[in-house]
Every structure is written in C-alpha cells, then in structure tokens.
Amino acid sequence: MTEHGRVSRVSVSAYSVPTTTAGEAQPESDGTAKWDSTGVLIVEVEADGRTGLGYSYTSPAALAIIRGVLAPHIIGTDPLAAESTFWAMAGAVRNLGWAGVCASAISAVDIALHDLRARKLEVSLLQLLGGSVTNVMAYGSGGFTSYSIPELHNQLGSWADDGLRAVKMKIGSAPVDDLERVRAARDAIGPKVQLFVDANGAYNVKQALGFAAHFEDEDVTWFEEPVSSDDLAGLRLIRNRGPAGMQIAAGEYGYTPQYFATMLGAGAVDTLQADATRCGGVTGFLRASTLAQAAGIPLSAHTAPAIHATLGAALANVVHVEYFHDHAQIEAAFFDGGPTLSGGDLQVFRASAGHGLTFKRADAERYLVEEWSPVE
C-alpha cells in the first residue's frame, strides 16, 4: 500500500495521429525526414485523489520504458519533490541510454508530476514557476518541403493574416528549389512579418553560408539547424560568418542538461532551442533556461505549444514558442484548457490549478495504440 500523500498510481497510453492539412491526410517532410503520423504519449500520475497530466511526442516504445523501468522510481514518491524523481529516472535509464525514447518518457512523467504538484498546492503551474505575465510570443511553424508553392503560400499567409509576427518554413530536401520557396514565402507574408527557415541539418557548411547570403535578401532573420546540430564547429562558423541580422538556432534535439551545456560552451548558437517533451519535462526545460541565461543566450521553445506557453510565459529569457502545425492540431483535439492564440501571442490562464490541460480521452480513443495501467 502506498503511503498517504505519495504517488499511488501511474497510467500510460500511446497514440498515433495521422498528419493532415486542411482536414485531409497528407504526408509531410523537412530537409532530412519524411513522416505521415505523430506519436503521442500520455502519462497520468495520481496522489490523494488528484491526477497530474503529462505528455510527449514520441514512439509508443516509450510506454514500455515507463512500465518496465521508470514506474518503480515514480510510485511512492513525493509529488512535491519532482526534481529528485527526475534524477532517479535519469539514473534508472543509464544502461539503456538517456537520450531519445527514454528522455521522452521521462519528460512526459515530469510534466505530469509538476502538474500534480501545482494541483496539490492549488496554484497554476505558471504561479508555481514564479511567472508574472500570462503571454508569450508565438511563431507559426510548418511550410513543409512536401508542400506545393500554393500550399506554402496559403499556410504562411493565413498565419500572417491572423496576426502572427513570425512564421517558419522547412527547406533543404531539394536545395535547388529553396530560393524560389523562400521568395514565395516572403511574398505570402509581406514585409512586416519575420521569416524563419529551418534546414533540419540538410546543408553542409559551405552550402549553408551561401544560402544564408541569399536568404538575407529576403530578410530571413532566423536560420535553424543550417547544418547538423551535432556539428558544433560548423554551427559556430556559420554563426560567426553569416549575416549579422540572422539568428543561428539549434537545440531541439537536446535530451540532457549536458547537451545544452556543451552547445552553449561551443558558442554554436545565437538562440538556444529546448523542447520540454524531449529534454526532461519542466525540470529539464528549467535547466536549459538557466544554462542559456548564464551564457547570455535567449531560449526558444520547440513545438508542443500547449505546455510551452506556460513555460515561456514563466521564464524571462524565453523569446518565443513554436506554434507547430501538427502539434497545434493534436493539442486542440486531445486537450481542453489549452492556451489561446491572440494578437500573435499565446495567452495562458492563471485561474486553473496545474497547467490547466484536461485530457479528452474519448476524442483521442480512435488513435490509441497501447495503454497500461497497473492493477491494484
């Protein structure tokens, strides 16, 4: 029997959601990958009749990690001591490898524990983290390389019309077409909206420098992963030699605190990216924020806008949150109580305890792949 006040139960469910555009199933691609579905992991932790909700975007294999490896380090813990549980989970996956699927499993659990912690204290997660504002800038993100020019134009143009102050498109899968696509994007959004590009590591260093010079002509102000995020020397070179007004960004594949420390120590980026659904949930995102702040580098939240709106509003060095096409659709379908998009910002509600998200289980059911809830 679990001690009163301690986590008494953890339940996990895995889902696979087809990618869609304008309501129609459509495969998507970026500079180095193609996909036709998105994996979603939902974690619920219970203590004293309250339930905390967490999630991440990952393979269904993460469910087995929680069931077989992490659960003993979650059950019986104090939900108010989420950080110690985080490090216990990190230690438990040492021989499996922390990065990747294990990190996404830890992330979903950590988000759930922080939600539960705030609910037990009867405050919003925003208040728990010391946030004093309720909004953070969002930028529209999509523009997949699988899109035709008209599809690219329609998506990015609609975000500009809705008041978003920046939009991001994918490049790199067919470099010969990239300048034409970037010019079409600029035409779609007009001169006042910032244009970001993301190569997902598709270019080599010389290619990236050449494209950066051309992109400057279209007033591109953000160049994400121009080369592989593992090529820290290449990123540093592009950062030093690229256009002065263009931010070089990377970090979305950071799974551990050490990753961010190494990237920042190499001077590889102008803006660091972090993803709470990969880097260890709230605990990991806070670590990334602290490291970036110490280095004098701003932080941008990668995808998952429903959780990052709260984290972005709470942390002073978060400059914006990625309003990613796929995740925005999924989060609207899976959750009630998410942030609203208004005037180019994500608005967070302070009135709700925890992060404010409620899982719409019945609506998600048709995407279910596997679930696990231990029998008491």
N, C-alpha and C positions, 0 to 999 in steps of 0.2 A: 504494500500500500504506500502511495506517495504522501510525503509529509505535507501538511496543510500549508498553503502559500507557495508551494513548489509547482513546477511544470508537471502536470499529470498525464498529458497525452500529446502526441504529435501525429498529425494526419497529413498525407501527401497525395496529390493527384497530378497526373501528367496529361497534357493535351497537345494536339497538333492541329493548327489552324491554317487552311489554305490561304495563299496570298491572293488578294483581289484588288482590282482597280475599277472604280465606278460600279461596284457590285458584281463584277464579272471575274471569275477565276483567271489569273494571269501570272505566269512565272516571272520572276524578277532577277536582275543581275547587276553586279557592280564591276569594278575593274578586274577582280580576280575570282569571283564566285558567282554561282547561279543557285537559286532556290525556288521552291514552289509551295513551301509551308513554313510555319514558325512554331517551334516548340515552346510550350508554356508550362512551368512548374508552379503549382500552388501548394503552399505549406500553411497549416493551421496548428497553432500551439495553444494549449488550454491550461489554465490555472485558476482555481477558486471560482469556477463558473464563468470566467471571461475567456475570450478567444482572440488571439493575435493572428493577423493575416500577413503572409509574405508571398512573394512571387519572384520568378526569374525567367528569362528566356533561354532555354537550353534543351538538351536532348532528354527524352524520357529516361535515359540511363541514370540521370541524377536521382530519380526516385529510389533506385536500388542502393545508391550511396547513403541516402538518409536512413533507409530501412536497415541496411546491414552494418553501417559503420558509425553514423552520427547519432542515431537515436539514443544509445546508452549515455551519450555525453549531453543530451538535452533533457531527458526525463529526470525529474528530481532536482533540477537546478533552480536557482532563484531567478525569476524573470527580471528582477531589478538589477541583476549582475550580468547583463548581456555581453559585456566585453570579455569577462572571464570565460563564458561559454564559447565565444568566438575563438579564443586562443585554444581552448580544449578541442574544438572541432578541427582547427588547423593542425594541431598535433596528431589527431586521430588519422588524418589522411597523409601523413608524412611518407609512408611507403607506397602510397597509391599515386602521389603527385598532386600537389595542391592546386596548380593551375588547371584551367579547363572545367570539365564537368564537376569535379569536386568543389571548385570555387563557386560555381553557380548554385550548387546545393547548399553550401554554407551561406551564401548570400540570401537565398530565399528564407532560410531559417532565421538569420539575423534580423531581417526586415520584420518577420513575424514576431520575434522576441521584443523588438523595440516598439512595435505596435501594442503588444500586450503590456509592456512596461508602462507606456503612456496611459493605456486604458486603466490599469490598476491605480495609477496616480490621478486619474480623472482629469488629464490635461491633453491637449493636442500634441502630436509629435513636434509640430512647429514650436510650441511653447517649451516643450521638454528640451529642445535643442537651443533655446535662447533666441529664437527668431523674433525680430521686431517689425518686420514688414510681411505682407501677405502676397507679394507678387514677385515674379522673376521673368526676364525676357525669354521669349521662345523664338526659335527659328524653324521654319518649315523644312522638312528633310525628306527627300525622295529622289525624283529625277533620275530613276534607274536607267542604266545603259540599255536595257531592253525596251525602253520607251521610244516611240517614234517622235519626231520633232513636234508634231501637233499635240501628242500626249504630254510631252515635256512642257510645251508652251501652256497648255491648259492647266496643268497642276501647279506649276510655279506661279503663273499669272493669277490663279484663283487665290493663292496664299497672299500675294501682294495686295490683291483687292480686299482681302479680309483684314488687312492692317498689320500683317507680319512685317517686321522691319528687316528681316534677313531670310534668305532661302538657300538651301544647299542641294546640289545635284551630283550624281555619280559620273565619273569619267574613267578612261583607262582601258576598257575592254577592246576598243577599236581606236587607237590614238589618232589615226588618220581623220576620224570624224569629230574629234574633241573640240577643235576650234569652232567648227560650224555649230555644234551643240551649245557651246558656251555663249556664242553670239546670239543664238536663238533664245537662250535663257535670259540674257540681258534685255533683249527686245521685249520679252514677255513681262518682265517685272518693272521696266522703266529705270530711270537714272537714280532714283532716290532709295531704292531698296538694296541692301547689301547682298552680294552674290558670293556664296561659298562653293568650293569644289572639293570633291573627295575622290582620290585615286585609289584608295584601299591598297596602297603599296604596289600599284601596277607598273610604275615607271622605274627606270634606272636614274642615277643621279644626274647625268648629262641631259637626258630627256626632260626630267622634272625642271631643271633650270631653264631649259629652252622654252618649255610650255609656260613657266611662271612669267617670263618676259612678255609672252603673247597675252596671257590672261590679264596682266596688268593693264593692257589696252582696253579691256572690258571692265575695268575697275573691280576685279576679283580681289577681295580683301582677306580671304581665308583659304589656305591650301592644306587639306588634311591628308595625312599619310601619302605624301608625294612619292616616297619610297617605303619599303617595308618598315614597320615600326621597330623591327629588330635591328635595323641598320642605323644605329645611333650616330655614327660618324657621318653617314650620308645626310641624315636629317640636320645635323649641326652645320654641315657645309651649305645646304640649301638655305637654312635659316640665316647664315652669315652673308651669302652672296645673292639671295633673292631680293625682289623689290622691297623697299623699306616699308611700304604700307600693307604688306601681305603677311598675315599671321601664319606661321607653320605650326600645325597642331597634330598631336598623336596622343595615345594613351588608352584608347578604348579596350585594348587587349591586356590591360593591366589587371592581374588577378591577385597580386600580393603587394603589401606595402613596400617590399624591397624593389619591385619593378619600378614603382614611381620614383623611389629614391635614386635608382640608377639612371633613369631617363632624365631626371632633373639635374643630377650631378654631371651628366654629359653635356648639359646645355643644349639639348636636342630640340626643344620646342619653345615657341613664344607663348602658347596656351596649352596647358595640360588637359587632357580629357580623362574622365573616370566614369565608370558605369557601376552603380550600386548593385545591379543584378549580376555582376561578374566579380567585382573586387572585394566582396565581403559584406554586402549589405550596408546598413547605416554605419556600422563600426569601420568597415574598410573605406567607405567614402569619406568619413571624417578624417581618417588617417591621411588619405590622399590630399584633402583640402589643407590640412596642417602642413604637410610637406611642401605643397605648392606655395602656400603663404610665406613659409620660411624662405623659400627661394625667390620670392617676389614675382611669381608667375601666376596669372589668373587661371581659374579652373572652369571647364565647361562640362556639363553633364551629358553623357552619351545615351541617347534613346530613353525608353521607359519613362515618358513624361509624367505619369500618374504619381510615381514615388519621387522622381527628381524635382517636381515642382516644390514639394515641401523642403527637400534638402537645399535646393537652390535659393529659396526664399530665406532659409535659416542661416546660410553661410555667406559672409560678406564678400568672399573672393570668387563666388560663382557668378560668371558674367552672363551665361545663358543656358537654356535647356533645349535639347534637340527634340522637336516635335516631329518624331519619325512616323511616316505614313502608316507602316504596318502596325506599329505598337499603339498608335493613337486609335486605330480601328479596333484592335483587340481589347484595349483597356476600356473603351466605351461599351463593348459587348460583354465583357467579363465583370465589370465593377460598376457599382453605384457610388456616388460621393466623390468622384474624381475632380481634379481642378478644372476650371473653366478657362477658355481662351478668350481674352478681351483686350482690344487695343494693342495687340502684339505681345501681351504678357499672359502667363499662366497665373491664375488667381487661386489662392489656397484658402480654404475655410478654417478659421481658428476655432469655431464653436464645437466641432466634433472631437471626441476623445480619440487618441491614436492618430493614424494617418488619414482616417475618415473614409477609407475604402471598404465597401461591403461586397462580398463575392456573390455574383449572380449564378449560383450553381446550376439551376435549371437551364439557363440560357447557354451555359458552357458545356452542358452534358453531351451534346452531339459531337463534340470534338475530343471526348475523353479517350485516352489510350490505355491508361492503367491507373489504379488507385490503391492506396494502402492505408489502413487504419487499424492499429493493433487491437485485438480483442482483450477486454479487461477481465 
